[in-house]
């Protein structure tokens, strides 16, 4: 059974190890033409040998067409390996043979994908398969059933059937494979809110950090080591700007990754002009993209708070919504980082 990590084994996106998603090789959506194999035709044949001149029907059934199968692989984190395979075509089943021989089934193609991959039909937009677990294997496009040979049509009233069935066609069409990051916590904020800096100090991830907007162009993942050997996964997503749901900035390309996160950690810098308004703008963008995102648990973390005294912290806290837990921290000064981990763990396991 071939698989596609080479060609027939197309090679997951889990957070089992700390990973950095580089701009050059992070591919989270591809378009391919896929076709499962056609079923082999049944065979019409009558037994003939030196001892039998007028034997009965012995035509065999056709083989099944090859399936196209998706399989989750926790060692993959991008769809890059599929970028150059625009046509995925499974083999057809073989025709049946004489002496009731069934044709060989078409070889299946296994496409290995990251965890969090969704397969959709391009024309209808319908979600066909979702891969969430390592080793999960789903027949995405089943091969066509092989046709019946004429032996199958023999009956007391029809001792010499003259027909056999053709095989059923496979399924074909343009398909879209889309990756949504699997992480426990997603960092949400405007560009330059300090998301990448936070990720770099509480995990072993090494995201690009610079003093300009949109430093992060692709999601970065890291494992946060917690107490007693426990850990959870956190994702640094590209910054959101007002109008992102309509495609401004990096648009909704990366907003879809937020859909997978259990908790959304909103990072608002201490030097923001209006902390409450900034949170509301971010929240509105999520609602515009997908109203169901508002059902997730929110936490507000005010970054760069080493520049604040207690009076300023109290004033900022008064601007924030009362029903969302908040915390002040500083990545650079290493302030309240353990308290932030404690809050995230409590919300994840509450």
N, C-alpha and C positions, 0 to 999 in steps of 0.2 A: 504494500500500500504506500504509494509515494506521498511525500509531504512537502509543503512549501516553506522551507527555510532556505533550502537550496532553490530548486525550481519546483519540484513536486512537494516539498515540505516548506511551506511559507512560514517563516518563523514569526513579552507580556508586559503589561504595564502594571506591576504591583509595586508596592512600597516595601518590599522585603529587605532591600538594602538601600543605603543612602545613595542617591543618584543625582547626577546633574544632567539636565536636558539641554544640550548645546543647540544653538541656533542652526547650525549646519546640518544636524542629523535628527532633529525632532520633527517628525511628520505625524500629524494627528488626523489627517483625512486624505483618502485616496479614492479614485474612481476607476473601476475596472469593468471589463466585459467578461462575464462568467457564463459558462455553458456546461451543464452536466451531460453525461454521455447518453446517446440514444440506445434504446434496447435493441438487442439483436433479433433478427427475424426468425420465426419458427421455420422448420424445414419440412418440406413435403417429400416423402421418400417411402418406397415400398421395399420390403426385404427381398433381396435377390442374391442367391449364391448357387453353387453347383448342385446343391441338394434341394433348393427351393426356387422354383421358377415363378410362382405366383404367391409370394408371401404377403402378409398383411402390412399395414402402415407401421413404420418405425422411425418417422421423422422426429428429431428432438427439439426441445424448446430453445429459444434464443437466450443469450446471457443478458444479465442486467447491465444497463449503462453505468458508467462510473459516477459515484457521488462526488460532490464538492463539500468538504467538511471543514468546519472551523473548530480549532482547538486552542484553549487558553494555555499560555506559557508565561510563567511568572518571571522568567529571565529576560523577557522583552519589555521595552518601555516606549517603543515608537513603531510606526508603520513604515519606516524607511525601507525595510527589506522588500516591500511590495511595490515600491514606487516605479520600478522599471518592468513590472509584469502587468501590462495593460490587458492582456487576454489570458484568461484561465480556462482552458478547455479540457474537460475530462474525456477519457477514451470511451468509444462506443462498445457495447456488448457484441460478442461474436454470434454469427448465425448458428443455429442448431445443426447437428449432423445426423448421419444415418445411425442405425442401431440404437436409437433413443439417446444419443449423446447430446447433452446440454452444452450450449456454447459458453465460452469463457466470459465471465463478467468483465466489464470495463474496469480499468485500474482507477481507484479512488484518488482524489487529490485532497490532501490535508493542508489547510492554510493555518499556520500557527500565528496567533495574534496576541497582543498584550491584553491583560485583564482590563476590563472597562470598555472593550470594543463593541460597537453596535454595527450591525449590517442592515442597510436599508435599500429598498428598491428606489432607484433614481426617479422613475416616472411617477410613482404613486406616493413616495415618501414614507411608505409603511415600514415600520421596524420589523425585520424578519428574524433576527437572531441577536441575542445579547450574551456576551461572554464575561463572567464575573469570577470564576474560580480556576485555579491552576489545574490543568488536566481535563477541564470540562470540554466535552466533545459533542458537537451538534451537527447533524446532517443539514447543511444549509440548502443546497440544491440537490434533491434526490435524482439519481439516474432513472432513465425510462425503463419500464418493466419489459423483459424479454417476451417476444411473441410465442404462442403455443405451436408446437409441431403438429403434424397431422395425426400422430399417434393419439393425441389427447382428444380427438374428435371421433374416434372409433366408438361405435355403438352397435347394439344388436340389429338395428335397422340401417346402419351405414357402416359396412365392413371395410370399405375402401374410400375413406374421405380424401377428396382431391384438393383440399385447401389447408393452409396453415396461416397463422396470424403474423402480421408484421409487428415489429417491436414498437413500443410507445416512444415518442420523442422525449428528449431531455428538456430541461428548463433553461432558458437563456435570457439574458438582458443585461443592461447597464446597472451596476450596483455601486453603492457607496459604503466604504468602511470608515467608521468614525470612532476616534478614541476619545474617551472622557476620563480624565485623571481620577484615579482611585486614591483618595487621601482622607484621613479623619478630619483634618482641619484645613480650611482654605483661607489664605490671607487676602483680604479685600481692602483696597485703598486707592487713592489717587497716586499717580506717578510721584516718586520721591517721598513716599510716606515713611520709608524705612523698613519695608517688608523684607527686602533681600538682606539687609544688615541683621535683622532679627533672625532670619533663617540661618545665617552664617554663624551666629553666636550660640544658638541653642541646638544646632545639629552639626554634623560634619560636612554638610553641603558647602560648596564654594561657588555661590552665584556671583555674577558680575555685579560690582557695586561702583557707582560713579555719581557725581553730583549733577546729573541732568535727567530730564524726563525720559521715560520709556527705556531705561537701562535694561530692564527685564523684558525680553521679546518672546520668550517661551517659558512655560512653567518649569519651576525648579522644585525638586522634592527632597525632603530630608526626614530622617528618623530622629525623633526627640527621645533621648534616654531619660526615663523617669525613675522613680524610686523602686527598689527591690527588683531590678532587672526588667521592669515593665517599660513599654515604649509605645509611641503612637506616631502616625505619619502626618506631616504637615506640608502643604503645597504653597509656594510663592507664585502667585499668578500675575501676569502683566497688569500694569496699572489701568484703572478704569477712569474715564473722563466723562463729563456730562454729555449725553448723546451717544454713549457707547452702544446702547441697545439698537440705535438706528445705524450703527456701523462706523461712527466716528472713532478716531484714534485707532486702536487695534480692533475696535468693533466687537461684535458678538462671537468672533472666532474663538476667543478664550473664555467668554462668559459661560459656554456650555460645560467647561470643566468644573465650575462651581456647583453644578447640579449633583455631583457625586459626593460632595463634602458633607459630613455630618454636622459640623459646626463651622460657622463663618466668623472669623476674627477680623473685625474692622479696625484697621490701623489709621489713626488720625494724629498727625504731628502736633506737638505742643504749640508750634508757631502758626497754626491755622488761624485765619481771621474769624471764623465762626465754626466752632466744633460741632455744634448741634446741626447747623445747616449742611455741613460737609457729610455728616452721617446720613442726613435725609436725602441728599443728592445720590449718594451711593445706593441707598435702599431703593430709591425710585428707579434707578437704572436696572437693578435686579428685578423689580416688579414689572418694568416694561418688557424685559426679556422673557421672564417666566414668573407669573404671579405665585406659583407654588414654592418659589425660593423663599418667600416670606414666612413659610411654615418651618423653616430651619431655625436652629438655635443661634442667636447672635451674642457676641461678646465685643465690647468696645475696649480697645487698648490705646491709650494716649502715649505715643512714642516721643522720644527726645525730651522726656520730662525732667531730666537732670537740670534743665535751665529754669525750672519752676520752683517757687517756694510754696509753702502750705496755703497761703492766701490765694495765690493764682490757681492752685489745684482745686480749691473749693469753688472758685468762680467758674472754672471749666466744668466741673462736675455738675454745677447748677444748670448748665446748658444742655446736658446730655439727658436722654429719655430715662425716666425712672424705672421702667420695666426691663431694661437691658443692663446686665452686669458690666461694670467697667473697672479698669485698672490703669494706673500710671506706671510706666517703666522707661528704662533707658538701656538700649543695647550697648552703646559705647561705654557708659559708666557701670554697666552690669547691675543695674538697680531693678529689684522686683522681678527678676527673671524666674526665680524658683516659684514665687507667688503666681506668676503667669502660668507656669506649667501646672501648678496645683489647681488653678481655676479651670484650665482646659481639661485636665484629667477628670475633675469633678463633674464637669458638664458632659463629657463623653460617657461617663459611667454612672450618671445620675438617674 
